[in-house]
Amino acid sequence: MECRALFNFTKNKLIIFLLIFSFLPLFIMRLVVYPIAFNALRDEIIRNLRLAVNKQAELIAAWMEGRLSNARYIANNPFLIQAMQKTGNALTIEVNEYFKSICSDFGYKEIFYADRNGKILFASNKALYGENILEQDYYRRAIAGAFFVSNIQSSLELTGNVAGFQEADTPAMIMSLPVKNAPDAILGVLAVCVDVAEIDRVMKSVHFGKTGEAYLINKNGYMLTTSRFTDELLQADRIKKRASLELKIVDPYTKKPTKGALECINGGEGYDAHGYPDYRGVRVLGFWHWMPDYDWGVIAEIDVNEGYGKLYTLRDSVMFVFAFLAMGIVIVVFLLVKKVTLPYR
């Protein structure tokens, strides 16, 4: 009886030992190697998103600085200052052609000059001649001596329905500044209407992945650039024409701002490597950065399934192999123990 008990005890110990010895490498792979690989991939994805956001922010800041410098150059051009103090059809035509060439070279929508009474005297678009912009905010700010940069808005809202503006429903912004012939002598206001499509082209210069995108938002949480998923948004009736100024960055199911948008608007820089629902309701990994000089935020996101896709595939493969080997190991161990202990029965 004691021998039988000792035999069973030895057999059970042998089974446990063999099972532990067999399963140990698999447990190490799942509990140690996989987390290390996951953390390394996560850090790489966030690093790439950070680089994308920082690159976009640098490109936008450089683009904006270029437009601001260009507006200052135009306003301080001696030829323009002299022309504004004289009259004559030939001079008007010459200034207008100068404005047209600048619009063509830099992709501006319109450039125009208004005197101290708000009357437009020179413009790249002849339909603007004679229009009065005295009540427009951008004019009042500049005639008071400020260099004013508007928010990105629809041209219709931006220009206050002033006749003559083209493409009145497209996103744009206006830069306005005083034109002076002396430090304290303001002759009038120069205004440059900038097409936001230029910012879109800047944003699209950085690409990553099949689902990755970077976009610009304002302080109210609206997208300012085009979406990579415009067709999907149109089909879902989330937008009428375009994402810019129409799409609010909210979770479509909860109607609350996405984590990236909310934290970005609050003036921060950060990331989420675990995943959160984006404006499509799809879980994404994201990095965001607020640009306080312009009240804009840059967000870069990529679908979780794409970002972690290869690792998820590896995990599933490991688990399949783990389960397959586990069954085989259990059978082999029992057969081996049975064979080893058979002479002692």
C-alpha positions as CSV (number, residue, x, y, z in Angstrom):
1,M,0.0,0.0,0.0
2,E,2.8,2.4,0.9
3,C,4.6,1.5,-2.3
4,R,1.5,2.2,-4.3
5,A,1.1,5.6,-2.6
6,L,4.8,6.4,-3.2
7,F,4.5,5.3,-6.8
8,N,1.4,7.6,-7.4
9,F,3.2,10.5,-5.6
10,T,6.3,10.0,-7.8
11,K,4.3,9.8,-10.9
12,N,2.3,13.0,-10.2
13,K,5.5,14.8,-9.4
14,L,7.0,13.7,-12.6
15,I,4.0,14.8,-14.6
16,I,4.0,18.2,-13.0
17,F,7.7,18.6,-13.5
18,L,7.5,17.7,-17.2
19,L,4.5,19.9,-17.8
20,I,6.3,22.9,-16.1
21,F,9.5,22.2,-18.1
22,S,7.5,22.0,-21.3
23,F,5.2,25.0,-20.8
24,L,7.9,27.3,-19.3
25,P,9.3,28.6,-22.7
26,L,5.8,29.3,-23.9
27,F,4.9,31.2,-20.7
28,I,8.1,33.2,-21.0
29,M,7.3,34.1,-24.6
30,R,3.7,35.2,-23.7
31,L,4.4,37.0,-20.4
32,V,7.9,38.4,-21.1
33,V,8.8,38.6,-24.7
34,Y,5.4,39.7,-26.0
35,P,5.0,42.7,-23.6
36,I,8.6,43.8,-24.4
37,A,7.8,43.7,-28.2
38,F,4.5,45.5,-27.6
39,N,6.1,48.3,-25.6
40,A,8.8,48.7,-28.2
41,L,6.2,48.9,-31.0
42,R,4.0,51.3,-29.0
43,D,7.0,53.7,-28.3
44,E,7.9,53.6,-32.0
45,I,4.3,54.5,-33.1
46,I,4.1,57.3,-30.7
47,R,7.5,58.6,-31.7
48,N,6.4,58.6,-35.4
49,L,3.1,60.4,-34.5
50,R,5.1,63.0,-32.5
51,L,7.4,63.5,-35.4
52,A,4.5,63.9,-37.8
53,V,2.8,66.5,-35.5
54,N,6.0,68.5,-34.9
55,K,6.8,68.5,-38.6
56,Q,3.3,69.7,-39.4
57,A,3.4,72.4,-36.8
58,E,6.8,73.6,-38.1
59,L,5.5,73.7,-41.7
60,I,2.4,75.6,-40.7
61,A,4.3,78.1,-38.6
62,A,6.8,78.6,-41.5
63,W,4.0,79.0,-44.0
64,M,2.1,81.5,-41.8
65,E,5.3,83.5,-41.1
66,G,5.9,83.6,-44.8
67,R,2.5,85.0,-45.5
68,L,2.8,87.6,-42.6
69,S,6.2,88.7,-43.9
70,N,4.8,88.9,-47.4
71,A,1.9,91.1,-46.3
72,R,4.3,93.4,-44.4
73,Y,6.5,93.7,-47.5
74,I,3.5,94.6,-49.7
75,A,2.2,97.2,-47.2
76,N,5.7,98.8,-46.9
77,N,6.4,98.8,-50.7
78,P,7.4,102.4,-51.6
79,F,5.6,102.0,-55.0
80,L,2.4,101.1,-53.3
81,I,2.6,104.0,-50.7
82,Q,3.3,106.5,-53.4
83,A,0.4,105.2,-55.5
84,M,-2.0,105.5,-52.6
85,Q,-1.2,109.2,-52.4
86,K,-1.9,109.8,-56.1
87,T,-4.8,109.3,-58.5
88,G,-5.2,108.3,-62.1
89,N,-6.5,105.4,-64.2
90,A,-3.1,104.3,-65.4
91,L,-1.8,104.1,-61.8
92,T,-4.8,102.2,-60.7
93,I,-4.4,99.7,-63.4
94,E,-0.7,99.3,-62.5
95,V,-1.4,98.7,-58.8
96,N,-4.2,96.3,-59.7
97,E,-1.9,94.3,-61.9
98,Y,0.7,94.2,-59.2
99,F,-1.9,92.8,-56.8
100,K,-3.0,90.2,-59.4
101,S,0.6,89.0,-59.9
102,I,1.0,88.6,-56.1
103,C,-2.2,86.5,-55.9
104,S,-0.9,84.4,-58.7
105,D,2.6,83.9,-57.2
106,F,1.4,83.1,-53.7
107,G,-2.0,81.6,-54.2
108,Y,-4.0,84.3,-52.5
109,K,-7.7,84.7,-53.1
110,E,-7.8,88.5,-53.1
111,I,-5.6,91.5,-52.2
112,F,-7.2,95.0,-51.9
113,Y,-6.5,98.4,-50.4
114,A,-9.1,100.6,-48.7
115,D,-8.7,104.3,-47.8
116,R,-9.4,105.9,-44.4
117,N,-13.1,106.0,-45.3
118,G,-13.2,102.2,-45.9
119,K,-13.6,102.6,-49.7
120,I,-11.6,100.0,-51.8
121,L,-9.4,101.8,-54.2
122,F,-7.2,99.0,-55.5
123,A,-7.9,95.3,-55.8
124,S,-6.8,92.2,-57.5
125,N,-10.5,91.5,-58.4
126,K,-12.1,94.5,-60.2
127,A,-15.5,93.5,-58.8
128,L,-14.3,94.9,-55.5
129,Y,-13.6,98.4,-56.8
130,G,-15.6,101.0,-54.9
131,E,-17.0,98.6,-52.2
132,N,-17.0,99.9,-48.7
133,I,-15.6,97.8,-45.8
134,L,-15.7,100.4,-43.1
135,E,-17.8,98.1,-40.8
136,Q,-15.7,95.0,-41.3
137,D,-13.8,93.9,-38.2
138,Y,-10.5,93.3,-40.1
139,Y,-10.7,96.8,-41.4
140,R,-11.4,98.5,-38.1
141,R,-8.6,96.6,-36.4
142,A,-6.0,97.6,-39.0
143,I,-7.1,101.2,-39.4
144,A,-6.5,101.5,-35.6
145,G,-2.9,100.4,-36.2
146,A,-3.0,96.7,-35.5
147,F,-1.7,93.8,-37.7
148,F,-4.8,91.6,-37.6
149,V,-5.1,87.9,-38.6
150,S,-8.6,86.5,-38.6
151,N,-9.7,83.0,-37.7
152,I,-10.2,80.6,-40.5
153,Q,-13.9,81.1,-41.5
154,S,-16.0,80.7,-44.6
155,S,-15.4,83.6,-47.0
156,L,-19.1,84.6,-46.6
157,E,-18.7,85.1,-42.9
158,L,-15.3,86.6,-43.2
159,T,-16.1,89.3,-45.7
160,G,-19.5,90.2,-44.3
161,N,-21.3,89.6,-47.6
162,V,-19.4,92.4,-49.3
163,A,-20.2,92.1,-53.0
164,G,-17.4,91.1,-55.3
165,F,-15.7,88.4,-53.3
166,Q,-15.4,85.1,-55.2
167,E,-16.1,81.6,-53.9
168,A,-18.0,83.0,-50.9
169,D,-18.5,79.6,-49.2
170,T,-14.9,78.4,-49.1
171,P,-12.7,78.5,-46.0
172,A,-10.3,81.4,-45.9
173,M,-8.6,83.9,-43.6
174,I,-7.8,87.6,-43.9
175,M,-4.6,89.4,-42.9
176,S,-5.0,93.1,-42.6
177,L,-2.5,95.8,-41.6
178,P,-2.2,99.6,-41.8
179,V,-0.4,101.2,-44.7
180,K,1.7,104.2,-43.5
181,N,3.7,107.0,-45.1
182,A,5.1,107.9,-41.7
183,P,5.3,106.2,-38.3
184,D,2.0,107.6,-37.1
185,A,0.3,108.5,-40.4
186,I,-2.0,105.8,-41.6
187,L,-3.1,106.1,-45.2
188,G,-5.4,103.1,-45.3
189,V,-5.6,99.4,-44.9
190,L,-4.1,96.5,-46.9
191,A,-6.0,93.3,-46.7
192,V,-4.9,89.9,-48.0
193,C,-7.5,87.1,-48.3
194,V,-5.6,83.8,-48.0
195,D,-6.9,80.5,-49.4
196,V,-6.8,77.8,-46.7
197,A,-6.3,75.2,-49.4
198,E,-2.7,76.1,-49.1
199,I,-2.6,74.9,-45.6
200,D,-4.2,71.6,-46.8
201,R,-1.3,71.1,-49.2
202,V,1.2,71.7,-46.4
203,M,-0.6,69.2,-44.2
204,K,-0.7,66.5,-46.9
205,S,3.1,66.7,-47.4
206,V,3.5,64.3,-44.4
207,H,2.1,60.8,-44.9
208,F,2.0,57.7,-42.6
209,G,0.2,54.4,-43.0
210,K,-3.1,53.5,-44.7
211,T,-5.3,55.1,-42.1
212,G,-2.9,57.7,-40.6
213,E,-3.8,61.4,-41.0
214,A,-2.9,64.7,-39.5
215,Y,-5.4,67.5,-39.3
216,L,-5.9,71.0,-38.0
217,I,-8.6,72.1,-35.5
218,N,-9.6,75.4,-34.1
219,K,-10.4,76.3,-30.5
220,N,-14.1,75.4,-31.0
221,G,-13.1,71.9,-32.0
222,Y,-13.9,72.2,-35.7
223,M,-11.7,70.7,-38.4
224,L,-9.9,73.3,-40.4
225,T,-8.4,71.1,-43.1
226,T,-9.7,68.3,-45.3
227,S,-10.3,64.8,-43.9
228,R,-8.8,61.6,-45.4
229,F,-12.2,60.1,-44.9
230,T,-14.4,62.7,-46.6
231,D,-16.3,60.1,-48.7
232,E,-17.1,58.2,-45.6
233,L,-18.3,61.3,-43.8
234,L,-20.5,62.4,-46.7
235,Q,-22.1,58.9,-46.9
236,A,-22.9,59.1,-43.1
237,D,-24.3,62.6,-43.6
238,R,-21.8,64.0,-41.1
239,I,-20.9,66.8,-43.5
240,K,-22.6,68.6,-46.5
241,K,-19.6,69.6,-48.7
242,R,-16.3,69.2,-46.8
243,A,-14.9,68.5,-43.4
244,S,-13.3,72.0,-43.1
245,L,-15.5,74.2,-40.8
246,E,-18.3,71.6,-40.9
247,L,-17.0,68.7,-39.0
248,K,-16.8,69.0,-35.2
249,I,-14.2,66.5,-33.8
250,V,-16.5,64.5,-31.6
251,D,-17.2,60.8,-31.0
252,P,-20.3,60.2,-33.3
253,Y,-21.8,57.9,-30.7
254,T,-21.4,59.9,-27.5
255,K,-21.4,63.4,-29.2
256,K,-18.5,64.3,-26.9
257,P,-15.2,65.8,-28.0
258,T,-12.6,63.1,-28.7
259,K,-9.8,62.7,-26.2
260,G,-7.3,64.1,-28.7
261,A,-9.4,67.2,-29.5
262,L,-10.4,67.9,-25.9
263,E,-6.8,67.8,-24.5
264,C,-5.4,69.7,-27.5
265,I,-7.9,72.5,-27.2
266,N,-7.1,72.8,-23.5
267,G,-3.6,73.9,-24.6
268,G,-1.7,70.8,-24.1
269,E,0.6,68.4,-25.9
270,G,0.2,64.7,-25.3
271,Y,-0.6,61.3,-26.7
272,D,-2.7,58.2,-26.1
273,A,-1.1,54.8,-26.9
274,H,-4.0,52.7,-25.7
275,G,-6.6,53.9,-28.2
276,Y,-9.7,56.2,-28.1
277,P,-12.6,56.7,-30.5
278,D,-11.9,59.3,-33.1
279,Y,-14.5,61.4,-35.1
280,R,-15.5,58.3,-37.0
281,G,-16.0,56.2,-33.9
282,V,-12.9,54.1,-34.7
283,R,-10.3,53.5,-32.1
284,V,-7.1,55.3,-32.9
285,L,-3.7,56.0,-31.4
286,G,-3.0,59.8,-31.3
287,F,-0.6,62.6,-30.6
288,W,-1.6,66.3,-30.4
289,H,0.0,69.7,-30.1
290,W,-1.6,73.1,-29.5
291,M,-0.3,76.2,-31.4
292,P,-1.1,79.1,-29.1
293,D,0.1,81.8,-31.6
294,Y,-2.7,80.9,-33.9
295,D,-5.3,79.1,-31.6
296,W,-4.9,76.0,-33.7
297,G,-4.2,72.4,-32.8
298,V,-2.5,69.7,-34.8
299,I,-3.6,66.1,-34.3
300,A,-2.1,63.0,-35.8
301,E,-3.9,59.7,-35.6
302,I,-3.7,56.2,-36.9
303,D,-6.1,53.3,-36.4
304,V,-5.3,50.9,-33.6
305,N,-5.7,47.9,-35.8
306,E,-3.1,49.3,-38.3
307,G,-0.7,50.5,-35.6
308,Y,-0.7,47.3,-33.6
309,G,-1.9,45.1,-36.4
310,K,1.3,43.1,-36.9
311,L,1.7,42.6,-33.2
312,Y,-1.9,41.5,-32.9
313,T,-1.3,39.0,-35.6
314,L,1.9,37.8,-33.8
315,R,-0.1,37.5,-30.6
316,D,-2.9,35.4,-32.2
317,S,-0.3,33.2,-33.9
318,V,1.5,32.6,-30.6
319,M,-1.7,31.8,-28.8
320,F,-2.7,29.4,-31.5
321,V,0.7,27.7,-31.4
322,F,0.5,27.8,-27.6
323,A,-2.8,26.0,-27.6
324,F,-1.8,23.4,-30.2
325,L,1.5,22.6,-28.4
326,A,-0.2,22.5,-25.1
327,M,-2.5,19.7,-26.3
328,G,0.4,17.8,-27.8
329,I,2.6,18.3,-24.7
330,V,-0.1,17.0,-22.3
331,I,-0.6,13.9,-24.4
332,V,3.2,13.3,-24.8
333,V,3.8,13.8,-21.0
334,F,1.1,11.3,-20.0
335,L,2.4,8.8,-22.5
336,L,5.9,9.3,-21.4
337,V,5.1,9.0,-17.7
338,K,3.0,5.9,-18.4
339,K,6.0,4.3,-20.2
340,V,8.5,5.3,-17.6
341,T,6.4,4.1,-14.7
342,L,5.1,1.0,-16.3
343,P,7.9,-1.3,-14.9
344,Y,7.2,-0.2,-11.4
345,R,3.5,-1.0,-11.4
